[in-house]
């Protein structure tokens, strides 16, 4: 077993070497600059769109889609992942986490936009979208191999990475720390607490019950749980920071200095700057999933007509996840010194120690219990969210085959069942490997489709400079593959494509929307702006009614 863990650690180091770090940061910086720092300029409108209801194709509201994405992102990465990163790379790892998140907002924006633009909408309202569709439809059929690779890796991340092992392992670890006096039994040649076994079984059963309800039930559970738990967790962290307010300036100094010279902070016991960078970015990606390609799978299910709107909503997830929740955790750990390797703590034990020593008075005694409650709900919703991602990846490969999806759910539940019995190091290294591999095809696609992102963004803000999406009546056509593009027919040419007696209505495609002929875009062809759009991007679609 020891040898296997060493091999896994070596593979993890190879995947998360300088090339991948450069790719992640490079794509984020490139998109941020090309979008003229849009995540900063339009942050207010993004938060406004979170709570606005919009009509359009999709299965859940934009807020529901965001909560589904947040349910997968706000989890053990925010509590355990941050602790693991700081223990390995020193306080400076938090700085690199911030940097990755800042540029990751532009990445997440591009993902959400492209997910809606290239999604597939079935006649029954079912939607499917994500990197596999914007790779195939945006880049062309010759790139389909990259889409398939992404989908396969996405299934693996769900089964073996973020979705199962790391989440349930962290839950049972927290339970074990609360019920330290529980009796132990021997399983698989190792001793495990009864609390770990029972906790694992309860989580597995709860996951199985929710998964039977599909994406709508996942979104409904997430909408109820995620906002409440984020607020509770942030309040607890604010109490810790308030009780240790005088130590905050020094904590920020240690974070900045440690980012470039970890040993100056840790007295020679920390790793190199590269380790701090590697840990910070890897755990940041694990937490906020910017560039990973998972969040756009949820974004594609949002009820919206405007890809840009969903892109703006999607990018708020990175802000909330890393720049708020992860920062709170990181500051609590640095201020209390719980990260010090000399203490011999790892994983969730580090955060528990921070809560115990950082919370004042009686709250310090109940700190581990409060953390356990937060961790259970965070990790539980992450498990649900990643099952949704894995199923969508499978659906892209095999189609809407209920048997295949059912088998995947069974395998997913089994993975949750065995997660508590794996070591912390193995769990996190496996997750990192699949995360890194999954991000590569998605980041390549984002770089190649950056021109589409820029065009759609400029068009949207030219049409709605003040943020009021007062649109004419819009007809969205499901991307079922039945509709065909015929180009603009010559004036006066009769429609020979419809059966005799059929009522034919032309609609003009303007970006992601279709307007009935005679209204909006179609009626305004004399306008230079609209004429330019028609010349470059629009086609007429003829549909028999």
N, C-alpha and C positions, 0 to 999 in steps of 0.2 A: 504493500500500500504506500509506503514511504517513497519508493522508487517512482510509482505512478504519479504521486503528487509533485515530485521533482520534475518529471517530464512535462506535466501540465504547466508548472511555473515557468519552465524554459520556453514553451510554446507561447505563453502569455507575454513574456518579455520580447519575443521575436515579433509577434503581431503588433504590440504597442511600442514599437521602436520609433525612431525619429521620422521615417517616411509617413506613417499614419498620422502622427501628431501634426506634421507639416500640412498634410492633406486636409485634416479637419479644420485647423486654424486658417489655412490658406483659403479654402472655399468660403468660410465665414467672413473673413476680411474682404475678400473679393466681392461678395454679395453686399456687404455693408457699405463699401465704397461706391459700388455701382448704383445702389439704392439711395445714395447720399444720406446715410445714417437714418434711414426711415424708421427703424425701431425706436429711436430717440424722438424724432420729429412727430410721429403719429401715435405715440404711446397713449395719449389721452383718448383719441378716437377708438383705438383698439379696445380699451377698457369699456368704453361706451357701447361698442358693438357686442360685447360679451352678453349683455342682458337685454338687447333688443331682439324682438321676435321678427323673423323674416319668413316669407313664404317662398317655396321652391321645392324642387325635387330633393329627396333625402328621407332618412328614417328618424332622425332625432334633431332637436334644436341645436343651434350653434353652441349654446351654453352646455347642452347635454353632450355634444361631441367633445367640447373642451374638457368637461368633467371626466368623460371616458378616457381621454388622453392623460389627464392629470391623475386619474386613478392608477394608471400604469406607470406614471413617472414619480409621483410623490409616494414614496415607499421606503424600503430599507436603504436605498441610496442616500436619502436625506438624513437618516439616523445612523445607520451602520456604515454605509459607504464613505461618508465624510470622516468618520472616526478611523476607518481603515486607511484612508488616504493620508490623514495627518500623522498617524502612527508610523507609516512607511516613509513619507516624504517631509515630515515636519510641518509646522504651521504654514510655511510657504506654499504648500499644496493648495490651500484655500485660495490664494491669489490666482493661481493658474485655473482653478475652477471658475472664479469670477470672470477671468479673461475669456475662457471658452464659452461661458454663458452669454457674455456681452455680444460677441460676434455670432454666437449660436442663435440669437433672436432673429437675425436676418436669414439664417439657414432655415429655421423653423417657419418663418414667414413664407419663404419660397416653397417649402414642402406643402404647406396648407393650400397655397394658391394653385399649385400644379395638381394637387390631389383632386380638387373640385373641377378644375378645367378639363381634365382628362378622365374623369370617373365614368363608370358604366352604370346606367340606370335601367333596370328591368321594368317591363310593363306593370308588374305588381308593386312597384315602388321600392323594391330591394336595390340597394346601391352597393357598388364594389369599386374601390379605388385605392390608390397608393402608389408607391414607387414602381411596382411592376407595370401599371397602366401608363404612367407618364414616361416610363422608359420605352415601352412598346409603341405607344401612340404618339408620343412626343418626338422620340428619336428615330422611330421607324422600325419595321419588322426585322431588319438585319441586327438590331440590338436586342432582340427578344431573349437571346441566351443570357444576357445580363439581368433581365427581369426574372427569368427562371432561377438564376443563381440567388438573387435577392430573396425570392419567395421561399426557396429551400432553407436558406440561412435564417429567415424570419421564423419558420417553423421550429428550427433548432434552438433559437434564442428563447422562444416560448417554452419549449419542453425542457431545455437543459440550462438556460441562462437566467435572465431577469425574472421570467415568469414563474418559476417553480422553486428550484433548489434554494436559491438565495433568500427568497421571501419566507418560506415556511421554516427554513433553518434559523432565520433571525427571530421569527415568532417564538419558536420552541426554546431558543436560547434565552430570550427575555423571560419566558414563563419559568424556565429552570432557575434563573437568578432570583425570582420572587419566591418560589417554593423550594428553597435550598435544602430543606429537611425532609423532602419527600423520599421514600424508599427507592432503591434502584433494582433493576433486573438486568440480566445478561442477554444481549441479543447480538448476533453476528460476531461473537467473540469480544464484544465490548460492553461496558456497563452504561446503562441509560436510566435516567430518572423516570419514575412513573409519570411525573408531571410532563416530561417531554413526549412520552408515548401518547398519553391522553390528549395533550394539546395538539399533537400532530393529527390524531384521528378526528378531533372536533373540527379542525380547519379543513381537512379533506372532505368531511361530510357537508360542511357549509358550502364549500366550493362546488361540490357536485349538485347541490340543490339549486344554486343560482345559475349555473351554466345551462341548466335545462331551459331557461327562459330566453336565451339568445341576447342579441345586442341591446334590445329595448329594455330588458330587465337589468342588464349590466349598467346601462346609462342611468336608469331610474335609481338603482342602489348607489351609484357614484354621485349623482346629484344630491342625494341626501347625506351621504357620509363624508365626502371629500371636503366641502366647505366647512362643515362643523369641526372636523378633525384638524384642518389647517389652522383655523382660528384658535382652537384649544392648545395646539402644540406651540404656536407662535406666542401665545400668552404666557405659557410656562417658561419659554426661553427668555421672554422679556422680563419676567420676574427674576431669573438668574442674572441677567445683565444689569437690572436695576439694583440688585443686592450687591453687585460687584462693579458698580459704575466707575470707580476710580481705576480699575484695572483695564478698562476698555482701550484707552490710548496706547498702553504698552502692548496689548494684544494685537492691535492694528500694526504697530511698529514691527513686532515679531513676524507677522504675516508677510509684510512687504520685504523686510530684510531676509527672511527665510526663503522667499521665492528665488532669490539669487545667490544666497550664501547660507544654506540651511545650518551648517556647522557653527556659524556665528551665534545662532539662537540656541542650538541644542548642546553646545559644548563639546562638539566632536562626535556625538553619537548618532547624528542624522546622516542621511544619505546625501548624494550629490544634487546639484540643481536639476539635472536630467531626471532623477528619481522623483523630485518634487513636481516637476512639470508633467511627467508621465502619470503619476498617481492623481494629480489634480484634474488633468484633462480626461483620463480614463474614468474616474469616478464621477466627474461632471457629466460626461456623456451617458454613463450608467443612470444618473439621476434624471437629467432633463431630456435626454434622448434626442437632442438637436443634431441632425445629420445622420442619425441612426436609420431613419426611414419608417419608424413605427407610428409616430403621431399622425402622419398624413393618412394612414389607413382609417383612423377614427374620424379625421377631418372630412374625408370623402362621404361620410354618412350624414353630414350636416344638411339641414334644410336651408338652402341658400341658392340664389341665382348668380351671385357675384363671387368669383374666386378670390378677389382681393380682400373682400370682407372676411372671409374665412381665414385667409393668410394672416390678417391682423389679429384675429381672435386667437389663432394658433400660437403666435409668437408670445402672447401674454403668459402662456404656460411655462416657458423658459424663465421669464422674469420671476414669476411666483415661486417656481420650484427651486431654482438655484440662488438667485439674488436675494430671496427672502428666506425661504425655509432652510436651505443648506447653510446660508450665512449665520442664521441663528444657532444652528447646531455647532458649526465650526467655532464661533466666538465662545460659546459655552465651554467647549472642550479646551480651547487655548487658555482662556481665563483661569479655569480651575486646575490646569496642568495635568488633566487626566490622560493626556496623550503620551506622557513621558515613558519611553520604552523601559526605563528602570522599574516601573510599576508592574511590568509583565502582563498588562491587559491587552485584549484584542477584541475586535468586533463590537458587539453591542455592550460588552462589559465596560468599554471606555466611556460610552455615552451615559450608561447607568451611573458610573463613578462621578461624571460631571454633574449629573442631576442631583445625586446624593449630597455632594459637597457644595454645590452652587446654590441650591435652594435654601432659603433661610428657615430656621426653626423647625417646626413640625413638618413643614413641606419637604424637608430633606429626607425625612423618614419615609414619606409616601412617594417620593420622587421615582423610585424604581417601578412602583405600581402604575403611576401616571404614564411613565414611558412605555411600559408594557401595553397599556391600553391603546396609546397612540400607535405604537408599532404594529399591534395586531390589526387594527383597522387600516392603516396605511398599506401594510403588506397584503392584506386580504383583497383590497381593491386592486392592487397591482396584479395579483394572481388572476383576477377576473379580466382586467384589461388586456393582459397578454394572451389569455386564451382567445379573446376576440381577434387579436392581431394574427395569431397562429392559424386560426380557422380561415381568415380572409386570405392568407398566403396559400393555404391548402386549396381553397376554392379557386384561386387563380390557376393553379396547376391542373386540377382534376375536374373543375366545374362544380355546379351545385348538386353534388352527389351526397345525399343524406347519410349513406352508409359510411363513406370516407370521413365525413365530419364527425359522425358518432364514434368511430374508431379513434380519431384524434382526441376527442374529449376523454375517452377512457384512458388513453395513454397519458394525457395531461393530468388526470386525477391520480394515476399511479405515480407519476413523477412527484406530485405534491406529497403523496404518501411516504415516499422514501427520502425526501429532502431532509427531515430532521436527523437522519443517521449519518450524514456526511460531515466532514470537517469544514471549518470556516474557510481555511485557506483554499481548499479544493473548490468549494462552492463559488467563491469570488473570482478565482482565476479562470474557471470554466466560463463564467458569465462574461468576463472581460474578453476572452478569446472570440466567442460568438458575436459579441457586440461589435468588436473591431472589424471582423470579417463582413458582417452585415452592412456596416457603414460604407464600405468601399464602393460597391456598385451604385449606391444611392448618391454618394458625393460626386461620383463621375457624372451621373445624370444631371445633378443640380448645376454643375459647372457648364455642361453642354447646353442646358436649357435656360441658362441665365438670361439670354436675349428675350425669350418668351416672358419671363418674369418681369423684366424691365418694361417691355411693351405693354403688358396687361396693367402694370402699376401706373404708368404714365396715362394710359387711356382712362382708367378708373378715376383718378384724381383730376383729370381734365373735365370729365363728365360731372363729377360730384366734388367740387372743390371745398364745399362747406360741410360735407358729411351727410347730406340729406338725400337718401336714395329714393327719391320720388320718381318711380319708373312708370312708363306706360304699361298697358297690359302686356305681359310677357308670356309666351308659350314655350315652355321647355320641352324639348324632344328627347325621349329616352335614347341613350346611346346603345341601342340594342343591336345595331349592325344592319337593321332592315332599311333604314333611310339611306338614300343614295344621293350623292352630290352630282348635279347635272350641269353646273355652271349657269351663267345668265343667258337665257334663250334670246335670240334676235327678236327685235320688236315686231309684233304682229304675227309671229309664228305660233300656230295653235299647239296646245299641249297634246301630244300624241302618246303620252305615257300612261294616262289614266283611262280606265274603262269607259265606254260610252255611257253618258248620263251621269257620271260621277261629278260631284261638286269639287272643284279643285281650288285650293287656296295656296298662294305662294307666300312663303315667309323668308325673310332675309336673315342670315346669320351674321350677327355683329359680335365678335368675340364669343363669349360663352352663352349669349342669349339669342333667341329667335323671335323677331317681331313680325306680326302679320303684315302682308303687303299693304301699303297705304298708310301705315302708322309709323311713328318714330323714325327709326333708321331708314326704312324703305321709302318713306315719304320725303325724307330730307336729302335725297341723293344730289340735289343741287348745291347743298352745302359743301364747301371745299373740304372740311374735315371729314364728313361722312363719305364724300366721293372718294377721298383718299383711302378710307377704311375699306370701302367696297372694292376698290381697285386692287388693294393689297391682300385682303384677308377674307372677304365675304363671299358667300356663294348662295344661290337660291336653292331651296329645297322644295320639291313638289310632293305633296302628300294628298292621297285620296281621302276624302272625308265622307 
